[in-house]
Amino acid sequence: MYEYLNTTYQSGSSPQSDSSYGWDSYYNHYLYKTGWTYKGDSIGNPLFTLGRLNNEGDYVSNNRIKAHHIGLEGYISKKIKHKLFLTFSKNYGTYWDRHLFKNKGKTYKYNSGLDQFSGLFQFDFIQFMKKIDIQISYAIDRGTFLKDSDGFQLSINYNFSNLSYSK
């Protein structure tokens, strides 16, 4: 699977005027200060990330993104399944924040875009031992947008099929 996301236009790069509707600012709204968020998370697209709006709460501070995502899933053998997700994104923040920083004479960290790479590598060992399946996952984030991080997960699943009610 391949996906491409580009949310950088948003009805133009100029604020609202007599001849333009101005920035759409995807996921943010002038009435709902936190925009499309719920309990500290953005709703919908996980690439849209949150920032802090003074003491008013979180809002979507990065909604202008160009991203490529590749997903591969398949079987190496009957008992080994693999999954690979790779995402490369260039993050440009929001038009509104860029405008505020410019008016204050401050440097906006998203001006040239911040690069980010995220990946997930996963292997499922089906019936590793009779009724036991094992899953091993490794995730990685590298770039100038998010803090570099790594994650590892080991799952061991036991099938209690003799206790199943379904036939």
N, C-alpha and C positions, 0 to 999 in steps of 0.2 A: 504494500500500500504506500502511496505517496500523497502527501497533502501540502498545499502551499497556502499561506495566510498572509494577506497584506491589508492592514488597517490604517495605513499612513495618510490617506487622502482626507477623509472625514469632512467632506464638502469644502475643501480648500484649506489653505494655510493662513488665511486672514480672518480676523475677528468679524463679527456681525456688522453689517453696514447697510446702507440703503439699497445696494446692489447685490448683497450676498447674505445668505443665512448664517454664514460663519461656521465655526467648528461644531461638529456633532458631538465630539468628545465621548466616543463610545463608552458605555458603562458608567458615565457620570451624569449627574442631573442637577440643575440649579435649585430644585426644591428638596431633593433627597441628597443631603450633603455627602453621605457615604456611598452614593451610587448603587450599583448592582453588587452589593456585598451582603454577607450574612455571617455574623459571629466571627469577623476577622478574615473571611475568605471571599474571593471574588466568585460570583455565580456564573457558571458556564465555562468559558475558556480559561484553562489553567495558566496560559501564558500572560494574561492580564494580571498584573501584580499590584499590591496595595502599598500605599504610603500613608503618612499621617498629616491630617489637615488641622494644623494648630492644635487646639484642645477639643475640636469638634468630632474627632474620630477618624477612622480609616476612610480612605477613598481610593479609587483606582488611579494610581499615579503613573502607570505605564500601560497605555492602551494604543499606542502607535507602534506597530510591530510588523516586521517582515520575517517570516519563518518558513523553514522547510522541515518536513517531518517524514521519516521513513519507518515503516513497520514491517518486519518479516517474522513469520511464524511457520513452523513446520516440524517435521519429524526427521531426526537423524537415523533412527531405527524404530522398530515397533514399540520399544520401551523408553526411548529418549526423545523428548519433545523440546524444541528451543523457541525462544522469543527474543527479538531484538528490536528495540525502539531507539531511534536516533533523532534528535531535534537540534537544529541550528537556528538561532534567532538573532536578529538585530533589533534592539529596543531603543525607541526614540522618546519615551515619556509621553507627555500630553502637550498639546498646543497651548493650553491655558497656563500651565506651569512655566513653559518656555517664555511666554509673554511676561509673566510676573518676574522671573529672574532677570530678563532683559531690562525691564523698567527699573529694577533696583540696582542695575549695573553689576549683577553677579553672574558668574559663569554657571551655565546650566550643564550638568554632567552628561545629559543625553544629547547634546548638540550634534555630535558626529555619529551617534548611535553607539550602543554598548553591545558587544558580541557575547553570546552565550551558547554553550554546547551542553546538552543533557542527553544521557543515554541510560538504557536499561538492558541488561543481559540476563537472561533467565533460562534455566534448564530444569526440566521435569523428568525424574527417573521413575517411570511407571512400574509398579510392582517390583521395586528394588529388592524387597524380600517379601514373599508370599502376599501379605495384606498391607504392606507398607509402601507408600509412595514418598519420594523425597523431592523437594523443590529447592533449588539454589538460585538466588538472585543477587545481582550486583548493580548498583545504580551510581551514576557519576554526574557531577555538575562542574563545569570549568568555564571560566570567562571573566569578563570585566563587569558583568551585570550583577550576578549573584555570587555569594561567597563560595569558594571551591569546597566541594563536599563529596563524600563517598558514603555509600550505604551497602550493607550486606544483610541478607536474610536467609535463614535456613528453616524450612518447614518440613516437618515429619508428620505424615497423615497415616492413620491406621484405619482400615476399613472393617467396620463391625457388621459385615453383610449378614451374618447369621442372626442378628437382632433386627433386621429390616422387616417391615410390615408389607413391603411391596414384593410381588412375585414376578 
